Amino acid sequence: MVESYVIRVMAVDDHPLMMAGIVGEIDAQTDMRVVAEASDGDEALPLFRKHRPDVTLMDIRMPKLNGIEAISSIRQEFPHARIVVLTTSSGDVQILRAFKAGAVGYLLKNLLRTELVETIRLVHRGHKRIPVEIAQQLAEHAADDSITTRELDVLRGVANGNSNKIIASDLKISEHTVKNHLKSILSKLNASDRTHAVMIALKRGFLDT
């Protein structure tokens, strides 16, 4: 095969076993190879500058700079970069953030063995890649009211097990205001109580685990 036709891939993931599996799968193909490996978001941009890969595979949850921030950094400098998100989560909020940052594909890690290679080829040809279950998640919540930044602050306090009084003190607002935010959060998430709201927020990707 002529070298110019080989799809050059950069992989960004902080789990060595996952990285080894990704690299092995790609390098076993005749039409693609891994040209760079990064273990966190901070390493991704300088490696992208150096190697200019055709397709980048980007984990979302990483130490230091997370995947979504790394995608934003790369796309600011290289607007045509083709980046596929790798994640264990199918939460619609994380999906939207990734696509807004500039991702063109989304791949759940449990589907890597069956869909990784074809996703790389598809994205390299200029297409977007959104799995059916991901598209359904986005459609399901498309008309939902968004959670505000302050409501997210309150939700994080609840997730940390803090009382309304402590949350109010931490955010320098009144307990009454905290209660109002919680009422709004329960309504927007269609949650029955505080614990249920946190569970939904984690599942959809409002909160990091």
NUDO-179268 format. One line per 8 residues: number of its first residue (from 1); for each residue y, x, z of N, C-alpha, C. Coordinates in pm, 1 decimal. Each point is the difference from the previous one (the first is absolute). Layout:
NUM = Y X Z Y X Z Y X Z  ...
REM end
This chain:
1 = -119.6 84.1 0.0 119.6 -84.1 0.0 124.6 87.7 0.0  101.0 -39.9 -76.4 125.6 72.7 -5.2 73.0 -15.8 132.5  47.9 110.0 54.6 61.0 0.0 133.3 114.3 -98.5 13.0  79.7 -18.3 -108.0 117.6 -86.5 7.2 -36.1 -146.0 24.2  -126.1 -35.9 -25.2 -41.2 -138.7 20.0 -57.3 -26.4 138.4  -6.7 102.4 81.9 -51.4 -17.7 135.1 109.4 -60.6 88.4  -31.6 -110.1 69.3 95.4 -64.1 91.0 10.3 84.3 126.4  119.9 43.6 31.3 22.3 88.1 114.9 37.5 -85.0 121.0
9 = -76.4 12.0 107.2 13.4 -87.9 116.3 37.4 79.3 125.2  93.2 -55.5 78.8 26.5 53.0 133.7 -49.0 -101.6 102.6  -70.5 47.2 102.6 -50.5 -87.4 106.3 70.0 32.7 131.9  45.6 -104.3 68.5 70.3 17.6 127.7 -69.2 -85.3 105.9  -68.2 66.8 94.2 -73.7 -71.4 104.6 -24.9 96.4 115.5  11.6 -48.7 124.1 -13.5 89.7 115.2 -142.1 4.1 56.0  -94.2 -69.9 -64.3 -138.7 2.4 46.8 -82.7 92.3 -89.7  -47.5 113.0 51.6 -73.3 97.9 -82.5 -121.0 -58.2 -72.7
17 = -77.6 -84.4 66.7 -117.9 -57.5 -65.1 39.1 -93.1 -114.7  104.1 -79.9 23.1 49.1 -89.1 -104.9 50.1 82.4 -118.2  76.5 105.6 29.7 51.8 86.6 -105.5 -113.9 63.8 -80.2  -101.9 46.8 70.6 -113.8 63.2 -67.4 -69.4 -98.4 -94.2  -13.4 -123.8 45.2 -63.3 -102.5 -83.3 81.7 -31.5 -123.9  131.8 -10.5 17.9 89.8 -28.3 -111.9 -5.1 113.3 -103.1  12.7 122.9 48.6 -0.1 117.1 -88.6 -132.9 10.6 -75.1  -110.8 -19.5 72.3 -131.4 8.1 -62.7 -18.2 -102.8 -110.1
25 = 45.8 -122.7 26.9 -13.1 -108.4 -97.9 82.9 28.3 -125.6  122.2 45.9 20.0 89.6 27.2 -114.2 -48.1 119.6 -80.7  -32.7 109.0 68.0 -40.0 121.8 -70.0 -135.0 -13.5 -70.3  -74.0 -104.7 34.0 -127.8 -25.1 -68.4 21.9 -64.7 -136.8  122.7 -45.6 -27.2 32.1 -63.3 -127.9 40.3 106.9 -101.5  -22.9 -27.6 -125.9 35.3 96.7 -104.9 145.3 -13.0 -45.1  64.3 -113.4 34.9 135.9 -24.7 -50.6 107.3 8.9 108.7  -33.1 55.4 117.6 100.1 10.8 106.8 -38.9 110.7 97.4
33 = 100.9 51.2 70.4 -27.8 98.8 103.8 111.1 -3.2 104.6  -34.0 40.4 120.8 99.1 7.2 108.5 72.8 133.8 -10.7  133.1 -7.2 -8.6 80.0 122.7 -12.8 72.4 35.5 129.5  6.1 -96.3 94.7 68.5 26.5 126.7 -52.9 -92.0 108.3  -4.9 51.9 123.6 -43.5 -77.8 116.2 102.1 16.8 111.2  43.9 -112.0 60.0 94.6 3.9 111.6 -58.2 -79.3 116.4  24.6 46.9 122.4 -55.3 -66.8 117.5 102.0 -89.1 71.3  126.3 1.9 -44.4 99.3 -92.5 55.2 114.7 -17.8 -99.2
41 = 87.8 -94.9 30.7 109.4 -32.8 -90.6 97.0 114.2 -21.5  19.4 84.0 101.9 93.1 112.2 -12.2 -44.3 99.5 -107.3  -130.8 15.7 -15.3 -52.1 94.7 -98.6 3.9 -57.1 -141.7  8.3 -132.0 -10.6 -16.9 -65.7 -129.7 110.1 33.6 -100.8  127.7 -6.5 42.8 109.8 20.6 -95.3 2.1 141.3 -58.2  -5.5 106.3 83.2 -1.2 134.1 -59.3 -120.6 25.6 -90.4  -115.0 -57.3 34.7 -118.0 16.4 -85.5 16.5 -76.8 -130.8  65.6 -116.1 8.8 25.5 -76.4 -123.0 93.2 78.9 -91.2
49 = 104.3 57.9 59.4 94.4 81.7 -78.4 -73.2 113.5 -72.5  -91.8 61.3 71.0 -69.8 117.1 -54.6 -98.6 -36.6 -109.7  -77.1 -108.5 21.1 -110.9 -30.2 -90.7 28.0 -112.8 -99.5  100.6 -84.5 29.0 33.7 -113.4 -87.4 -125.7 -77.0 -45.1  -75.7 -54.6 95.3 -123.8 -71.9 -36.1 28.2 -125.7 -82.0  -98.6 -40.3 -79.1 12.3 -124.3 -77.1 -13.2 -122.2 90.3  -90.2 10.5 98.1 -24.8 -110.0 94.4 -10.8 58.1 140.9  63.6 -67.3 96.2 -8.8 41.8 140.0 -67.0 -109.2 81.8
57 = -96.5 38.3 82.4 -66.4 -91.9 92.2 59.1 23.8 138.1  54.2 -104.1 61.5 77.3 16.5 123.1 -50.5 -90.1 113.1  -48.9 62.9 106.3 -35.6 -75.6 120.2 129.1 -52.1 63.3  -5.4 -116.1 65.1 121.4 -55.2 62.8 19.6 56.6 139.4  -105.2 -1.9 80.2 14.1 39.1 140.9 -34.2 146.6 18.3  106.0 79.4 20.3 -17.4 143.3 19.3 98.6 50.2 104.7  -28.7 114.7 61.7 94.7 57.6 95.8 126.4 47.5 -70.9  103.5 27.0 79.8 129.0 45.3 -54.0 56.0 -107.5 -92.2
65 = 8.7 28.1 -129.6 54.8 -95.2 -95.9 -111.7 -91.7 -48.9  17.1 -133.1 14.3 -107.2 -89.3 -44.8 2.2 -15.6 -152.3  -102.9 -66.1 -50.6 -16.6 -9.4 -144.4 112.1 -71.7 -71.6  50.2 -108.8 59.2 106.0 -77.3 -65.5 128.4 82.8 -9.9  31.6 74.1 105.8 117.6 87.9 -3.0 -19.5 112.3 -102.3  -121.2 51.6 -9.3 -29.2 106.1 -96.9 12.6 -51.6 -143.8  -46.5 -122.9 -21.5 13.9 -61.7 -133.4 147.8 -10.3 -37.4  81.3 -47.3 93.9 144.3 -12.8 -25.0 61.8 134.5 -36.3
73 = -35.9 104.3 75.4 54.8 133.9 -24.1 -37.3 51.1 -139.6  -126.3 -18.0 -36.6 -46.0 47.1 -131.0 67.3 -77.4 -112.5  6.4 -132.8 15.3 55.8 -82.6 -106.7 151.3 19.9 -16.4  69.2 36.0 107.2 142.6 28.4 -11.9 23.1 119.5 -91.2  -85.9 98.7 10.8 14.5 121.9 -79.3 -71.8 -10.3 -134.3  -111.8 -74.4 -0.5 -80.2 -15.5 -122.1 -24.9 -149.7 -23.0  95.5 -69.9 -61.7 -6.9 -146.8 -13.2 -123.0 -51.5 -74.2  -60.2 85.2 -82.8 -114.3 -46.0 -79.4 -134.7 39.7 61.8
81 = 3.5 51.3 122.5 -125.0 38.2 67.2 -90.7 -121.8 15.2  -127.7 19.3 -30.3 -98.1 -108.4 13.5 -78.3 22.8 128.9  22.2 -88.8 96.7 -59.1 19.6 132.5 -84.9 -121.2 38.5  -122.1 27.1 42.2 -92.5 -104.4 45.3 -16.3 12.7 151.1  18.9 -109.2 70.5 -14.3 -1.3 145.3 -146.9 -13.8 37.9  -43.6 83.7 94.8 -133.7 -11.8 57.9 14.9 -46.9 143.7  -72.7 -102.6 39.1 14.3 -49.6 136.4 -122.5 -78.5 43.9  -14.6 -14.5 129.9 -106.8 -84.5 54.3 51.2 -141.7 22.4
89 = 131.8 -19.7 -12.4 62.5 -129.5 31.8 41.0 -75.1 -125.1  -22.1 -131.4 2.2 43.5 -83.7 -112.1 115.5 -90.7 41.3  72.6 38.7 107.3 110.9 -81.6 48.3 111.7 -11.9 -102.3  49.7 -122.3 -21.8 97.3 -23.0 -107.0 131.8 73.9 21.8  39.4 21.7 125.6 126.8 66.1 27.7 -4.0 145.8 -44.7  -109.4 69.6 33.2 -16.3 138.4 -43.1 -7.9 9.7 -152.4  -65.4 -96.5 -61.9 -12.7 -1.7 -145.9 137.8 -7.3 -64.8  81.1 -94.5 47.8 134.5 -16.6 -54.7 84.1 125.5 18.7
97 = -8.1 59.0 119.1 76.4 122.8 26.7 -40.5 110.3 -97.0  -129.6 11.5 -23.8 -49.5 104.4 -89.5 50.8 -20.3 -142.3  -6.5 -123.4 -49.2 45.7 -26.2 -136.8 151.9 13.8 -12.9  72.7 -41.4 103.7 145.4 17.4 -1.8 38.0 148.3 0.3  -84.0 81.2 64.6 25.0 144.7 3.8 -29.8 65.5 -134.3  -79.1 -69.0 -84.1 -27.3 53.7 -133.0 -146.0 17.4 -36.0  -91.5 -44.2 85.0 -142.3 9.9 -33.7 -31.9 -88.8 -120.8  -98.1 41.5 -78.7 -39.7 -80.3 -115.9 -144.4 -50.3 12.7
105 = -65.1 38.8 109.0 -136.5 -45.2 22.5 -31.5 -3.1 147.9  -100.6 -78.2 36.1 -38.1 -17.0 139.8 -151.2 -5.9 5.3  -58.9 88.9 79.1 -146.1 7.7 3.6 -49.7 8.6 143.5  -84.1 -94.7 38.4 -58.9 2.0 133.4 -107.0 108.7 6.1  -1.5 73.7 111.5 -90.5 114.8 10.1 -147.4 -38.0 -8.3  -32.8 -123.4 39.6 -141.0 -40.2 -8.4 -44.0 -26.9 -144.4  96.7 4.3 -93.9 -33.1 -20.7 -141.0 9.6 129.6 -80.9  25.0 110.9 68.0 20.0 126.5 -71.0 -118.6 36.0 -89.2
113 = -119.3 -14.9 52.5 -119.2 44.4 -73.8 -15.3 -76.5 -131.7  39.3 -127.1 0.2 -21.1 -83.5 -118.9 123.1 -9.8 -90.7  119.6 21.4 55.4 119.9 -29.6 -78.8 99.3 115.8 -14.3  -22.4 111.5 70.6 96.2 110.6 -2.5 23.9 54.9 -140.6  -105.7 37.4 -66.8 11.6 67.0 -129.5 66.0 -90.2 -103.9  -43.3 -125.3 -6.2 56.9 -92.1 -99.2 146.8 -30.0 31.4  34.1 -5.6 129.8 139.5 -21.5 38.2 87.9 115.1 -48.9  -47.2 122.3 15.5 76.3 116.7 -46.5 21.9 -8.3 -150.9
121 = -103.9 -33.4 -74.8 12.7 -10.4 -146.7 98.4 -110.3 -38.1  -9.8 -112.6 69.5 85.8 -115.1 -29.8 147.4 33.7 25.1  27.4 58.2 115.0 136.8 36.3 36.6 54.4 108.0 -94.0  -84.6 93.6 -38.4 41.4 106.4 -91.8 40.9 -57.3 -136.1  -62.1 -111.2 -39.7 34.7 -63.8 -127.7 127.9 -82.8 11.2  59.7 -3.5 120.3 127.9 -69.9 16.4 -10.5 -139.8 57.2  -119.2 -38.2 45.9 -18.1 -133.8 56.7 15.4 2.8 151.4  24.6 -118.0 57.9 -3.1 -14.4 145.3 -138.6 -46.9 40.4
129 = -35.0 27.7 124.8 -133.2 -37.9 45.5 9.3 -69.0 135.4  -14.2 -133.9 -2.1 4.0 -78.3 123.6 -130.0 -79.3 10.0  -87.0 32.7 96.3 -126.7 -73.6 14.9 24.4 -148.6 24.6  -95.2 -80.4 -37.1 13.2 -145.8 12.8 30.9 -40.9 143.4  -72.3 59.7 96.7 21.0 -39.7 140.2 139.4 36.9 49.2  55.7 108.8 -56.0 136.1 41.1 35.5 100.7 -97.5 -59.3  -19.1 -37.7 -124.7 89.0 -96.5 -66.2 -0.8 -133.2 73.6  -116.3 -40.2 48.1 -9.9 -125.3 75.3 78.2 6.9 130.3
137 = -7.7 116.3 66.8 76.2 20.1 124.2 149.6 -14.4 -25.7  47.4 62.8 -106.4 142.3 -5.9 -33.2 43.3 -142.8 -31.4  -81.8 -70.2 -77.2 33.1 -137.1 -38.5 2.2 -93.5 120.9  -92.1 22.2 92.1 -12.0 -86.3 117.9 126.8 0.7 85.0  65.5 116.5 6.7 116.9 12.4 88.3 132.6 13.4 -75.4  -3.3 -26.9 -130.4 119.0 21.1 -83.1 121.0 -82.2 47.2  -26.2 -120.1 51.9 110.0 -88.5 38.7 33.8 8.6 149.2  -67.1 88.3 73.2 23.7 11.1 144.5 140.2 53.0 29.7
145 = 55.3 -44.6 114.2 125.5 57.6 48.5 -27.7 142.2 48.8  90.7 90.3 -29.0 -21.3 139.8 39.5 30.4 19.9 148.9  -69.1 95.7 59.4 24.9 38.4 138.5 118.5 96.6 2.0  99.0 -26.0 84.5 117.9 86.5 5.0 -31.9 130.1 74.8  88.3 97.5 -15.5 -17.9 128.7 67.8 -3.1 -18.6 151.3  88.9 -84.1 52.9 3.7 -23.7 144.7 -125.5 -71.3 46.3  -49.4 -95.5 -78.3 -124.3 -68.2 35.7 -117.8 98.9 1.3  1.7 96.1 -91.9 -104.0 103.2 0.1 7.1 84.8 126.3
153 = 122.1 31.0 45.2 17.8 75.4 124.4 -62.3 -75.1 117.2  24.3 -129.4 5.9 -55.5 -84.1 106.8 -152.5 -4.2 -10.9  -48.7 -14.4 -122.1 -144.2 -7.3 -24.2 -69.8 129.4 43.7  64.5 113.1 -24.9 -57.4 128.7 44.0 -7.8 5.1 152.3  103.0 -52.4 65.2 -0.3 -4.9 145.8 -114.6 -84.4 52.7  -22.7 -113.8 -63.5 -111.1 -87.9 37.8 -133.2 71.8 -23.3  -12.3 68.1 -114.1 -123.4 71.8 -33.2 -29.3 110.8 100.2  105.9 55.6 59.3 -16.3 104.5 101.6 -29.2 -56.3 138.3
161 = -9.5 -133.3 8.2 -33.5 -65.0 126.6 117.9 -20.0 93.5  121.1 11.0 -50.9 118.9 -13.0 84.7 38.6 -146.0 23.2  56.3 -26.9 115.7 49.7 -132.8 31.6 133.3 -23.2 -70.8  44.3 -126.6 -3.3 129.7 -30.7 -60.0 112.3 78.0 67.4  -10.8 15.9 131.3 103.6 70.8 75.6 9.7 145.6 -44.6  -115.0 64.7 -14.5 -1.0 141.4 -41.7 48.8 13.6 -143.9  -45.0 -91.6 -86.5 45.0 3.1 -140.1 151.3 -15.8 -7.4  51.6 -93.1 78.9 144.9 -23.7 2.6 75.4 124.6 44.4
169 = -52.9 65.6 103.0 62.2 121.7 51.4 -4.8 112.7 -103.6  -115.7 15.9 -64.1 -15.7 106.6 -100.2 92.8 -19.8 -119.0  16.4 -126.4 -41.0 81.4 -28.8 -119.6 145.8 -31.7 34.1  29.1 -0.6 133.4 136.8 -28.9 46.5 49.8 -135.8 -49.2  -89.4 -98.9 13.4 35.0 -138.9 -28.8 -46.9 -84.9 117.4  38.1 -127.6 2.4 -37.7 -86.8 112.4 -142.9 -51.6 -16.5  -59.9 -41.4 112.3 -134.5 -59.1 -5.8 1.6 -126.7 -84.3  109.1 -73.4 8.3 13.6 -122.8 -78.7 -8.4 31.1 -149.8
177 = 64.3 108.6 -40.0 -4.0 40.5 -141.1 -140.8 41.3 -40.0  -69.5 70.4 89.7 -139.3 38.2 -27.4 -85.1 -125.0 -21.3  17.8 -99.5 86.1 -76.5 -125.3 -12.1 28.2 -68.5 -133.7  127.0 2.7 -42.3 35.3 -61.2 -129.1 -66.1 73.9 -116.6  0.2 133.3 9.5 -65.2 78.6 -105.2 -149.1 -30.0 -4.2  -62.7 -10.7 118.5 -143.6 -29.3 5.3 -31.3 -137.2 -59.6  85.7 -94.6 26.5 -18.0 -135.6 -55.4 3.6 6.6 -153.4  95.1 76.4 -52.2 12.1 15.5 -144.7 -121.1 72.2 -58.3
185 = -46.2 103.8 69.6 -116.5 78.1 -45.3 -124.6 -87.8 -7.5  -23.9 -78.9 105.8 -117.7 -87.3 3.0 3.0 -98.7 -115.8  119.4 -50.5 -29.6 15.0 -95.8 -109.2 -26.7 66.5 -135.2  60.6 117.1 -22.0 -14.2 68.9 -129.1 -142.8 46.9 -25.8  -69.2 39.8 105.8 -137.6 49.3 -15.8 -103.7 -110.2 17.1  49.2 -120.1 32.8 -91.1 -112.2 25.7 -100.3 36.9 109.0  53.3 59.8 107.5 -82.9 48.1 110.8 7.7 -95.5 118.0  -107.8 -7.4 76.0 -5.7 -93.2 113.1 58.9 59.6 128.1
193 = -3.4 132.8 13.1 55.2 64.9 118.5 30.4 146.4 -30.6  45.7 72.8 102.2 39.9 139.9 -19.2 -113.6 87.5 -52.7  -117.9 -15.2 62.2 -115.1 81.6 -40.0 -39.3 -28.6 -144.0  -0.2 -128.3 -35.2 -33.7 -40.8 -137.2 100.9 59.0 -98.8  127.2 1.5 37.4 105.1 54.9 -86.3 -22.7 148.2 -27.1  -38.7 74.1 103.4 -26.2 143.4 -16.0 -120.6 21.2 -91.4  -104.2 -79.1 17.6 -119.6 12.2 -84.0 33.9 -24.2 -147.5  79.5 -103.3 -26.0 39.6 -30.7 -137.9 86.9 112.3 -56.0
201 = 92.8 48.7 82.4 92.4 105.9 -43.8 -75.4 128.1 -35.3  -103.1 32.0 77.2 -82.3 117.9 -28.6 -79.3 -18.8 -128.9  -58.2 -117.7 -16.1 -81.9 -27.8 -118.1 82.4 4.6 -128.1  122.2 -55.8 6.4 82.2 -5.9 -120.3 78.0 127.7 -25.9  6.6 89.8 99.6 65.0 126.6 -22.7 144.4 9.6 48.6  44.7 -101.0 78.8 133.5 9.4 60.3 3.4 112.4 102.4  -112.3 17.2 69.8 -11.4 103.9 101.9 -108.7 98.2 -40.2  21.4 126.0 29.4 -102.7 102.3 -23.0 -97.6 -1.2 116.3
209 = -126.6 26.0 -29.2 -98.7 6.3 107.6 11.3 132.4 72.6
REM end
